[in-house]
Each structure stands twice: as structure tokens, then as C-alpha cells.
Amino acid sequence: MSNSGFDPNAIIRGAQLTVVGAHRALQNPELFKYKYYRQAILAVGAGVVIRLAIAAPIIGVKVLLWVLSFFVNKQSTAWDDNIISGLAFIEDSVLQVPFFLMSLMRYITPTLDEIFMDSIRWVDGTYMQKHRSEDPKQLRPAYYPSLLLYPTHGNPSTRRSPFEGILAFVTRFGRRAGISLAIYLLSYLPVIGRFVLPAASFYTFNKAVGLMPAAVVFSGGLFLPRKYLVVFLQSYFSSRSLMRELLEPYFSRIRYTKEQKAKWFRDREGLLFGFGVGFYIFLKIPLLGVLVYGIAEASTAYLITKITDAPPPPSESAGFAETQIQWRNKSLFLRLPLANLDADSISTEIPREALHNR
């Protein structure tokens, strides 16, 4: 497996795009129209509900401990505080409950998909405005007009119902949460427990970045406190999950096979990790995290114009996905100064007629 996609320059550029993309997204006046004001109020309300849902089990435990305090002397022990802090850590950092509830909103309301498409249109417009003095033939094509023609989730006759989408997401997330919880609990085993989290780190990063960096992570994991290692691992996995969710409006229209999609992510994994972990940190802000999720979706529209070509109309799309697996302007984009990210105005696209000859 090639590890070229996970390099420091790509990670740094991805983190920079977190800020640049958010700034570009917030300049879009469409995001401040009445329908999004309403959605923003609902998002804050959802944030409150999420916090209450997370706090409910802990409040229940506190009530139970309060009752037990009439029968047990708590002055001589701190076990009650340990239980409460342990539950809070498991919910927030091991099971990722806040992130799960925010991601679930995509399958309940189409707002995030609408934000992505409105933002793509805004990015196209600002790009053309910025390069209005240049030869139009040398500029990249617009993304929005073609993407608008594609149905979401492919062929309407085989489209999943909203319930099926929610069930698939819950199953996928539940599997990851179960594995995370199992690894966390195994780390408490005597003797071998201290090696469980470092070994999981080694297995994960060996596939992503290679043997030597993974060995360094394993060695460091032997000395880091369990709490920090869990946060480190979950930040990595959650940023990857976040990017897959944020890119769903694109992949629901441009259909890739499972193998093509895996290769697509692998070639861009460093940049996507930097971009995803930046927004993941902001998503941890209580209450406002749901609003940040919307900004992240809008920023992803800007990101997609930097790491893919504009799609052709659906009638000419045969073979297009295969041409996008390799990020062809990667070296150029990673070398660009931060203030000049739109300098790559020359299209890197393969001519449309070549798609049918591949």
C-alpha cells in the first residue's frame, strides 16, 4: 500500500484549508438567508438536546450515588467522582456520542446537502470573478451546473429510503463504537493491558503512514497516560469519519465503486486528515458544535474544487470516476503559498472525449 498520500505537507495544507475554507464559506451571503437562520436556531436547539442526552445517564448515576450516600460514607473515598468522570470520558471520547448525534442529523434533514450545493455555486462564482481578466478557456469549468444534474444516491430505482440510510449509519457507527469500547476496556487488563492501546495505534498507523512512524507512535504510547492515547486515537478515527460524512453530498452524486473510493481517499488522506481534524476540534465546542458542522460542510465545497475535477454532465460521465482516483494537481497545490490557493486556474482535466477511450 502506498503511503505517499499521508505526508506532513499534505496534513499542514489540510489544516490551513480548515481556516481558509471556513473563511470562504462565511463570505457566502446565501448562508445568512432566512432559511438558514431558522436552521441555525434549530441547530443550537439540537446542540442543547445533544448535551442533555449525553448528560442524562450521568445525572442518573449522580442521583443513584446521592441515594447511596445515605448508606455509604463517601468522605473516605473518591470512587463516586471516579465513576462520574469515567462515564463522561467514555461517552465523549470513547463512544463519541456528541459526534454521532451531530452526524445523524444528515440523515434526518437535507440541510447539509443544500449547504454543500449552495456553497459550490458560491465558490464557482467567486472563482470566475477573481479570474475575470484571464482567458476563460484557461480556467477550470464550473462544478455546480453539472453536479446539479446528478441525482443523489445514483439510480432512483435503487435509492435507499431515509430509514435504510439511518440504519446503515447507526450500524456503521455502532460497530466502531463497540470496537473502541472493547479496546478501552481491554486496556485495563493486568499485565497485557498497557500494551493494548499502543498495539491498536501501531496497527492503525502502520497501514496509514508506514512501519517506522507507527513504531514511534507505539513507543510513545507505552509512556503516555491512557486518557491521552485514547483522545489521540479517537481524534484520528473521528476526523476520518467526519470527512466521509462531509463528502457524502459529492459521493452521493458521483458514483465510485468501493475500490475506487478507497483509492480516492488513500491518495488524499494526508490533506483530508488535516482538514478533518481541524474541524473535529471545533466540533467539540459545546452547543456550537452543530453550527460548526454546517460551516464544515460549506468548507468542503471549497475543498472539493481543489482535489477533484469538475464533473461532466451525467450523459458523459462514463469513466469519469476512474480518472479522479489520482489527485493529478497534488504537487502543484501543496507547493502554492497560502495566500495564493486559487492560482491553479489552469484546468487539469482530461478532455471529455478522452473519458470514453479509457
N, C-alpha and C positions, 0 to 999 in steps of 0.2 A: 504494500500500500504506500502510495506517495504521501509524504508529509509536507510537501512544498507549500500547501495552502495555509499551514499554521506557522507563520513566521512572525517575528517581532514587529517588522514594519507594517504588516497587514493588520495586526492587532491594534497597533497605535493609530493607524489610519481609521480603523473601525471606531475606536473610541472618539476620535476627532469628529467623525461623522455623526456621532450621537449629538454633539453640540451644534454642528453646522446644520444637520437635518432638522433638529428641533427649532432652531432659529428660522430656517426657511419655512417650516410648517406654520409657525406662529405669524408669519407675514401674510398668510393667505386669508383674505377677508371673508371667504366663504365659511371658515371655521367659526366665525363670530356672528353668523346669521341666527335668526330666531330659533330655527330647528335644533341647532347645536347648543344654544343657550339652554334650551329645555333638556337636551341630552346631558349637558354638563351638570345641571341641577340633579337630574336623575342619577348621574354618576357619583356625585358626592353623597346622595342618599344611599346608593348602593355601597359606597365605602363605609358608611355608618353601619349598614346591615351586616357587612362583612366583618367589621370589628366586633359587633355584638355576637355574631355567630361563632367567632373564634373565642370570644371571652366566655360564652355560655358554659362550656364544660369546666373551665377554671373557676367560674363563680360557683358552680355546683359543688366542686371539690372544696372550695373555701367554706361554703355553708356546712358541708359534712364535717370538715375539720373543726369548725366552730362548735358544732354539736358535741364532737368528741372531746373538745377542751373541757367540758363539764365533768368528764370521767378520767381524762389523762392529763398529767402535769406536763404542760408544754414548756415550762420555764427551763427545764434541764436538757432540752433537746431542740434541734433546729430541723427535725425531719419534716415538719409541715411546710416550712419555707422551701426545703429541697424539693418536695413533691410539686408544689405550685410552680416554682421556677423551671423544674424539669418538664412539666406538662407544656408550659408556654414555649420552651425551646423546641420540643418535639413538634408541636403544631406549626410553629412559624418557620423553623429552619430544617427540620427533618421531613415532615409531611408537606410543607409548603402550602398550607391551607389558604392563605390570602391570595397567592399566585393562582391557585386552582380556581378559586371563585371568580377572580377577575377574568381569567381565560375563558371560563364557562360562558361569560356574557356574550361572546362572539356567536354562540350557537343559539342564543335567545333573541337577539336583536340584530338587524342588518346594519346598524350604525357604523361599525368599524369598517365594513366593506365600502360604505358610502364615503367615509372619510378618506379611505385609500384612493378611490376613484376621483373624488374632488381634488385631492392633493396632486394626483398625477396630472390632471388638467392644469392645475396651477403651476406645477413645475415645467410643463411644456410651454406655457405662456411666458413665464419669466425667462426661460432659456432662449426662446425666439426673440424676446425683447432685448436681452443682453447682447445677442449676436446679430442684431438687425442690420448692422453695417457690413456684414460679411456676405460672401456668396452663398445664397440659400442651398445651392447644390452641394456645398461642402459641410452643411450642418446635418446633424442626426435627424431622422424622421421623428414625428410626434408619436408618443406612446398611447395617449388617451383615445384617439379615434378608433384605432384597431382593437384595443382592449375592450372598448365599449361594445364591440360587435360579438364578442365571445360570450356564450352562456356560462354561468358559473357552474362548476362541478360537471362540465362536459355534456354529454348527450342527455337531454331532458328525460328520455325514456328510461335511463338507468340512474337518474339522480336519486340520492338518498333523501329520505324525509328528515325534517329537523330533529325528530326524536332519535332516528338512527345515528345522526351526526353527534348528538349529545351523548348517546350511549357509547359510541366508539371513543369519544374523547374521555369520558369518565373511565372507561375500561383501560385506555392507554395510560391515563394519569394514575389510576389506582394501581396498576401494575408497577409503575415506577415508585410510587409511594410505598408500596409493600416491600419492594426490594430495599429501598432506603431505610425503612424501619427495621428490617431484618438485619442489615449490615450494622446499623447503630446498636441494636440490642446485642449482636454477637461481639461487638467491641468491648462489652462488659464481662466476657468470659474470662476466667482466670488463666493466666499464662499466655495463651494464644490471642486473647482479646486485643492486646496492644498492637498486634500485627494486622488486624482485620482492616481498619481504615487505611493504613499505608498501602496494604496489598490492593485494596479496591482502587486507590489513587494510581498505583503503578499500572494496573490493568487498563484503567481508563486512558491515561495519558500516553501509554506505550502505543496504543492504536492511533492516537491523535498527533503526537509530536515525536515519537521515536523512543528508542531504548535509553539513551543517556539522559535526556531531560526527565523521563519517567523515573529513572533511578534516583535522580536528585530529589524529585518530589517524594519518593518512597523514603529516602534517608531523612529528609526533613520531617516527614510525618511521624517518624519514630520519636521525635522530641517535642513536637507541637502538642499542646493540650487538645483533648478530644473535641472540645467545643469549636476551636478554630479550624480544625481539619474538616469537621462536618460543614461548617459555613463555607469553607473553600470549595469543597466538592459540590455542594448544592448550588453554589453560585455558578459553577461551570455548567452543571446539568440544566439548571433553570434558564441560563442565558441561551443555551441551545434550544430548549423547548420554546422559549419566548420568540426566538427568531422563526421557528417553524410556524408558530401561530400568526406572527405578524406578516409573514409571506404568504399566508393562505389565500388572500384575495388574488395574488398573482398566479399561484399554482392551481387555484380552482378554475382559472380560465385557460391557462397554457398547460396542456396536459403532458406530463412526463411519465415515463414508466418508472417503476420503483427503482430500477438500476440507474436510470438516467438521473433521477432526482438525487440519489445518494452520491453520484459522481459530481453533480452540480454543487451540492453542499460541500463536498470534500475540497473542491478546487477553491472555494471561497471561505473556508472555515475560520481562518485567522481573522479576516475582516468582520465576518458575521459574529464571531465571539466578542471582539472589541466593541462592536455596535450593540450587541445584545446585553453584555454585562454592564455597559454604561446605563442603559435604560432600566435594567433589573435593579440597580442600586437606587434609582429614583422611584421605582415602583414600591420600594419598602417604606416610603413615606406614608404614615397613617392617614386615612381618609382621602388624601390627594392622589394616592396611587392609581386609582381608576382613571382620573383625569390624565395622568401621565401616560397611561396605556393608550389613550386616544392620540396624544401627541406622538407617541412612538409609532403608531400606525401611520400617521401622516408623514412622519420622517422616513418610513420605509418606502413610501412612494418615491421620495428623492433618491434613496439608496438604490432602488431597482433600476433607475436610469443610468447608474454608474457601473453596474455589474452585469447587465444584460443588454441585448439589442432590442430595439423597438420591434414588436411582433408584426408580421404581415397580416392582412385580412384573413379570416378563417378559411376562405376558399383557397388560399395559397399557403396554408400553414403546414402542409405535409413535409416532414423532415426538419421543421424549424427547431423543435426541442433538442434534437441531436446536435445542432450547430451551437447551442448555448451551453453545453456541458463545460467546455473550456472557456475560461474568462480571458478573452483574447487581448484586451487592452489593460490587463492587470499591471504589467511592469510600468506602463506609462502613467497610470492612475496613482500608483503608490509613490512615484517619484515627484508628482506635482506638489508645488508649495500649497500650504493650507489655504492661502488667500486666493488661489487660482484653480479651484477644483472644477470650474466649468471651462477650463482651457481646452479640454479634449473635445473640441467642437467638430472635428472630422469624424465622420461615421466609420465605425469598424465593422459594419455589417457585411455579410456575404450577399452579393446580388441576389435578388429574389429568384431569378431564373436558375441560379445555381442550386437552390434548395431541391429542385426536382431531379437533379443529376447526382445527388449524393446517395 
